[in-house]
Amino acid sequence: MNKMKKLLLTLVSMCLAFSCVALSGCATIETLISKLTPNSEQTSTPEEGAGESDKEEGNQPNDENPDSSSIGGICEHTLVKLPWRAPTCLQEGKKGGFQCSTCKKIFTYSSEKDGLIEVSEQETIAKSNHVLGDEYSVRLKEGISKATSFADFEIVSNCDLCGTGFTVASESLKAFAPSTKVLYDDKTVVNAKREQVDGLVSTTYTFPSSTLPNMHNWVYHNNDSGELNANTKVPFTANTDRYILMFVKNNSSLKVTFKYGAEYWSNYCWSDAVTVEGNSYTAFVLKLNFNGSDYACYHTIQLLASISKEVRLTFSGYYVV
């Protein structure tokens, strides 16, 4: 009987020892089961399994979105500031914002969202209005390269901001022609007549030939009107700019250079030098501003070079009402 007990104890001890050896080779019971299961799910290679897992999780680089440099096609935006551009009368402005240097998307601040929102482009700011000042000039009408008539010119008002000229409405203009009163240089009487030229009231002067090397001042009283054979004067307010916009036609073959001016008690306002080719037209501006006077007593045509034969110049123009 004792022998049988010893034999059973020996068999039990051996079984227990065998079980301990088998379990010590596995981390868990589940691992042991998976090793013993012939149809395990891990049939793929590690590389293939990793790729499939990334596709399922959406963590692979997005080939369909070349702008993305981040995992899963979601750009980790690197924002660069877009400058604010103020509007002008020639160009729309741009509101500031940010642009991603990688995907090029644009963002702007939203007060409603209290943060940045994506937009298709920078928000524009409307152009500012032109500011028309009191500067006036004369130019050829669009499409005309050389004047063949007084009607080829137009009076323009210039924007103080950009200098763009805008045609002045006819109702804002008053026709003006210089006086037919006697002109003189202390020696010579110059013939003058009032006539219609190219639809405008005009004054034509006949300057005699002269070989004298000095400049000649042909001066006349400014008290004739823009109407034929009537009397008036060009009004303006003292200490305020007044522009007289003049056209001149050279009825002779000689080129003539002159300055046109106005005088009040020995104070002069002069135009720039004006050159008119033979048998052609030109235009110029006289800017008046005198202290304490509402009109200029005399107007002056100052020839800047002597002329070899008789010259006839016709003058006409406007002032702004």
C-alpha positions as CSV (number, residue, x, y, z in Angstrom):
1,M,0.0,0.0,0.0
2,N,2.8,2.4,0.8
3,K,4.4,1.6,-2.5
4,M,1.3,2.6,-4.4
5,K,1.1,6.0,-2.6
6,K,4.7,6.7,-3.4
7,L,4.1,5.8,-7.1
8,L,1.1,8.2,-7.3
9,L,2.9,11.0,-5.6
10,T,5.8,10.6,-8.1
11,L,3.4,10.7,-11.1
12,V,1.6,13.9,-9.7
13,S,5.0,15.6,-9.1
14,M,6.1,14.9,-12.7
15,C,2.8,16.3,-14.2
16,L,3.2,19.4,-12.2
17,A,6.8,19.9,-13.3
18,F,5.8,19.4,-16.9
19,S,3.0,22.0,-16.7
20,C,5.4,24.6,-15.1
21,V,7.9,24.1,-17.9
22,A,5.2,24.6,-20.6
23,L,3.7,27.7,-19.0
24,S,7.0,29.4,-18.4
25,G,7.6,29.6,-22.3
26,C,4.5,31.7,-22.8
27,A,3.6,35.2,-21.6
28,T,-0.1,34.5,-21.2
29,I,-2.6,31.8,-21.7
30,E,-3.9,33.7,-24.7
31,T,-0.5,33.7,-26.3
32,L,-0.2,30.0,-25.7
33,I,-3.6,29.5,-27.4
34,S,-2.7,31.6,-30.4
35,K,0.5,29.6,-30.8
36,L,-1.3,26.4,-30.7
37,T,-4.0,27.6,-33.1
38,P,-3.0,26.7,-36.7
39,N,-5.4,29.1,-38.5
40,S,-4.1,32.3,-36.8
41,E,-5.2,35.8,-38.3
42,Q,-1.5,36.9,-38.5
43,T,-1.0,35.5,-42.0
44,S,0.5,38.7,-43.5
45,T,4.0,39.9,-43.4
46,P,4.8,42.6,-40.9
47,E,5.4,45.1,-43.7
48,E,2.1,44.3,-45.4
49,G,0.2,44.4,-42.2
50,A,1.6,47.8,-41.2
51,G,0.6,49.3,-44.6
52,E,-3.0,48.0,-44.4
53,S,-3.3,49.3,-40.8
54,D,-2.1,52.8,-41.9
55,K,-4.6,52.9,-44.7
56,E,-7.4,51.9,-42.4
57,E,-6.4,54.6,-39.9
58,G,-5.9,57.2,-42.6
59,N,-2.3,58.0,-41.5
60,Q,-0.5,57.5,-44.8
61,P,0.7,60.5,-46.9
62,N,-2.1,61.8,-49.1
63,D,-1.0,61.5,-52.8
64,E,-4.3,63.1,-53.9
65,N,-3.4,66.4,-52.1
66,P,0.0,67.6,-53.2
67,D,-0.3,70.7,-51.1
68,S,-0.4,68.7,-47.9
69,S,2.9,68.1,-46.1
70,S,1.3,66.5,-43.0
71,I,-0.1,63.2,-42.2
72,G,-3.6,62.4,-43.3
73,G,-3.9,65.4,-45.8
74,I,-4.4,67.9,-43.0
75,C,-2.0,70.8,-43.4
76,E,-0.3,72.1,-40.3
77,H,-0.5,75.6,-41.6
78,T,2.5,77.9,-41.5
79,L,0.9,81.3,-41.8
80,V,2.6,84.3,-43.4
81,K,1.1,87.7,-42.9
82,L,-0.6,89.4,-46.0
83,P,-0.1,93.2,-45.9
84,W,-3.0,95.6,-45.8
85,R,-3.1,97.9,-48.9
86,A,-4.9,101.2,-48.6
87,P,-7.3,102.1,-51.5
88,T,-6.6,104.9,-53.9
89,C,-8.7,106.7,-56.5
90,L,-7.0,104.5,-59.1
91,Q,-6.8,101.1,-57.3
92,E,-8.8,99.0,-54.9
93,G,-7.4,98.3,-51.5
94,K,-6.9,94.9,-49.8
95,K,-7.7,94.0,-46.2
96,G,-4.9,92.2,-44.4
97,G,-4.9,88.5,-43.6
98,F,-2.7,85.4,-43.6
99,Q,-1.7,82.8,-46.2
100,C,-0.3,79.3,-45.6
101,S,3.1,79.0,-47.2
102,T,2.5,75.3,-47.8
103,C,-1.1,74.9,-49.1
104,K,-1.5,78.6,-50.1
105,K,-4.9,78.8,-48.4
106,I,-5.9,82.3,-47.2
107,F,-7.3,83.2,-43.8
108,T,-8.8,86.4,-42.3
109,Y,-10.0,87.3,-38.9
110,S,-13.7,87.0,-38.2
111,S,-15.2,89.0,-35.3
112,E,-18.3,86.7,-35.4
113,K,-16.1,83.6,-35.0
114,D,-13.6,85.4,-32.9
115,G,-10.8,83.8,-34.8
116,L,-9.4,83.1,-38.3
117,I,-11.6,81.7,-41.1
118,E,-10.6,80.5,-44.5
119,V,-11.5,82.7,-47.5
120,S,-11.1,82.3,-51.2
121,E,-9.1,85.6,-51.5
122,Q,-8.2,88.7,-49.7
123,E,-11.2,91.0,-49.1
124,T,-11.1,94.1,-51.3
125,I,-11.7,97.7,-50.3
126,A,-13.5,100.0,-52.8
127,K,-11.5,102.7,-54.6
128,S,-11.6,106.1,-53.0
129,N,-13.2,109.0,-54.8
130,H,-11.2,111.4,-57.0
131,V,-10.7,114.8,-55.4
132,L,-11.1,117.5,-58.1
133,G,-9.3,120.6,-57.0
134,D,-9.0,124.1,-58.6
135,E,-6.2,123.1,-60.9
136,Y,-7.2,123.3,-64.6
137,S,-5.5,122.6,-67.9
138,V,-6.0,122.3,-71.6
139,R,-5.5,119.1,-73.6
140,L,-6.3,117.6,-77.0
141,K,-9.5,115.5,-77.1
142,E,-9.1,111.7,-77.1
143,G,-8.1,110.3,-80.5
144,I,-6.7,113.7,-81.8
145,S,-2.9,113.9,-82.2
146,K,-2.7,117.3,-83.8
147,A,-5.1,120.2,-83.5
148,T,-6.7,121.5,-86.7
149,S,-9.3,123.6,-84.9
150,F,-10.1,125.2,-81.5
151,A,-12.7,122.5,-81.2
152,D,-10.0,119.9,-80.9
153,F,-9.1,121.1,-77.4
154,E,-10.9,120.6,-74.1
155,I,-10.7,122.0,-70.6
156,V,-10.0,119.5,-67.8
157,S,-10.0,119.6,-64.0
158,N,-7.3,117.5,-62.4
159,C,-7.6,115.2,-59.4
160,D,-5.4,116.4,-56.6
161,L,-4.5,112.8,-55.6
162,C,-3.6,111.2,-58.9
163,G,-3.5,114.0,-61.5
164,T,-6.1,112.4,-63.7
165,G,-7.9,115.0,-65.8
166,F,-11.7,115.1,-66.2
167,T,-13.5,117.1,-68.8
168,V,-15.1,120.3,-67.4
169,A,-18.8,120.6,-68.3
170,S,-19.6,123.4,-70.7
171,E,-22.0,125.0,-68.3
172,S,-19.1,125.7,-66.0
173,L,-17.1,127.6,-68.6
174,K,-17.3,131.2,-69.9
175,A,-16.0,132.0,-73.3
176,F,-13.2,134.6,-73.3
177,A,-11.4,136.5,-76.0
178,P,-8.7,139.1,-75.4
179,S,-9.3,142.8,-75.9
180,T,-9.3,144.6,-79.2
181,K,-8.0,147.8,-77.6
182,V,-4.8,149.3,-79.0
183,L,-1.6,147.3,-78.2
184,Y,1.7,149.2,-78.1
185,D,5.3,148.9,-77.3
186,D,5.6,152.7,-76.9
187,K,6.2,152.9,-80.6
188,T,4.0,150.7,-82.7
189,V,0.2,150.4,-83.1
190,V,-1.0,146.8,-83.7
191,N,-4.1,146.1,-85.6
192,A,-6.7,143.9,-83.8
193,K,-10.1,142.6,-84.7
194,R,-12.8,140.5,-83.1
195,E,-14.1,137.5,-85.2
196,Q,-15.6,134.0,-85.0
197,V,-13.0,131.3,-85.5
198,D,-13.9,127.6,-85.3
199,G,-17.1,128.6,-83.6
200,L,-15.5,130.6,-80.8
201,V,-15.3,134.4,-80.3
202,S,-11.7,135.3,-81.0
203,T,-9.3,138.2,-81.4
204,T,-6.7,138.3,-84.2
205,Y,-3.7,140.5,-83.8
206,T,-1.4,141.5,-86.7
207,F,2.2,141.9,-85.4
208,P,4.4,144.0,-87.7
209,S,7.8,142.7,-88.8
210,S,10.8,143.7,-86.8
211,T,14.5,143.1,-86.9
212,L,15.2,144.4,-83.4
213,P,16.9,141.8,-81.2
214,N,15.1,142.8,-78.0
215,M,11.8,141.3,-76.7
216,H,8.6,143.2,-77.5
217,N,5.7,143.7,-75.1
218,W,2.4,144.2,-76.9
219,V,0.1,145.4,-74.1
220,Y,-3.7,146.0,-74.1
221,H,-6.5,146.9,-71.7
222,N,-8.5,144.0,-70.5
223,N,-12.0,145.5,-70.7
224,D,-13.5,143.7,-73.8
225,S,-16.1,140.9,-73.5
226,G,-16.4,137.5,-75.0
227,E,-19.1,138.8,-77.3
228,L,-18.3,140.5,-80.6
229,N,-17.7,144.2,-80.3
230,A,-18.9,144.4,-76.6
231,N,-17.0,145.4,-73.4
232,T,-16.5,143.4,-70.2
233,K,-13.6,141.9,-68.2
234,V,-12.6,138.5,-66.8
235,P,-13.7,138.5,-63.1
236,F,-11.9,136.7,-60.3
237,T,-11.5,137.0,-56.5
238,A,-8.4,138.6,-55.1
239,N,-5.9,136.2,-53.5
240,T,-7.7,133.3,-55.3
241,D,-6.4,131.3,-58.3
242,R,-8.1,132.1,-61.5
243,Y,-7.3,130.1,-64.6
244,I,-7.6,131.4,-68.1
245,L,-7.4,128.6,-70.6
246,M,-6.3,129.9,-74.0
247,F,-6.1,128.6,-77.5
248,V,-3.9,130.3,-80.2
249,K,-3.8,129.9,-84.0
250,N,-0.9,131.0,-86.1
251,N,-2.1,132.3,-89.4
252,S,1.4,132.8,-90.7
253,S,4.2,130.6,-91.9
254,L,6.7,131.7,-89.2
255,K,7.1,130.0,-85.9
256,V,6.4,132.3,-83.0
257,T,7.4,132.1,-79.3
258,F,5.8,134.2,-76.7
259,K,4.6,134.5,-73.1
260,Y,1.1,135.6,-72.2
261,G,0.6,137.7,-69.0
262,A,-1.6,139.9,-66.9
263,E,-0.6,142.9,-64.9
264,Y,-1.9,144.7,-61.8
265,W,0.0,147.7,-60.6
266,S,3.3,146.4,-62.0
267,N,2.7,142.9,-60.6
268,Y,2.7,140.3,-63.4
269,C,1.4,136.8,-63.8
270,W,2.9,135.0,-66.8
271,S,2.3,131.8,-68.7
272,D,5.2,129.5,-69.5
273,A,6.8,130.2,-72.9
274,V,4.4,129.2,-75.7
275,T,5.6,128.1,-79.1
276,V,3.2,127.9,-82.0
277,E,4.4,126.6,-85.4
278,G,3.5,128.2,-88.6
279,N,-0.1,127.6,-89.7
280,S,-0.9,125.5,-86.7
281,Y,-2.7,125.5,-83.3
282,T,-1.6,125.3,-79.7
283,A,-3.1,125.9,-76.2
284,F,-1.8,127.2,-72.9
285,V,-2.8,128.2,-69.3
286,L,-2.5,131.6,-67.6
287,K,-2.9,131.4,-63.8
288,L,-3.9,134.7,-62.2
289,N,-3.6,135.6,-58.5
290,F,-3.3,139.2,-57.4
291,N,-3.4,140.7,-53.9
292,G,-6.3,143.2,-53.5
293,S,-7.6,143.1,-57.0
294,D,-10.6,141.5,-58.6
295,Y,-9.4,142.0,-62.1
296,A,-6.1,142.6,-64.0
297,C,-5.7,146.0,-65.5
298,Y,-3.7,144.9,-68.5
299,H,-2.9,141.8,-70.5
300,T,0.4,141.4,-72.3
301,I,1.8,139.3,-75.2
302,Q,5.6,139.3,-74.9
303,L,7.3,138.1,-78.0
304,L,10.5,136.2,-77.0
305,A,12.3,136.7,-80.4
306,S,12.1,139.2,-83.2
307,I,10.1,138.3,-86.4
308,S,11.2,138.8,-89.9
309,K,7.8,139.5,-91.4
310,E,4.3,140.2,-90.4
311,V,2.6,137.6,-88.2
312,R,-1.1,137.2,-87.4
313,L,-2.1,135.3,-84.2
314,T,-5.6,134.5,-83.2
315,F,-6.5,134.1,-79.5
316,S,-9.6,132.6,-77.8
317,G,-10.4,130.6,-74.7
318,Y,-12.4,130.2,-71.5
319,Y,-12.3,130.8,-67.8
320,V,-14.1,128.7,-65.2
321,V,-17.3,130.3,-63.9
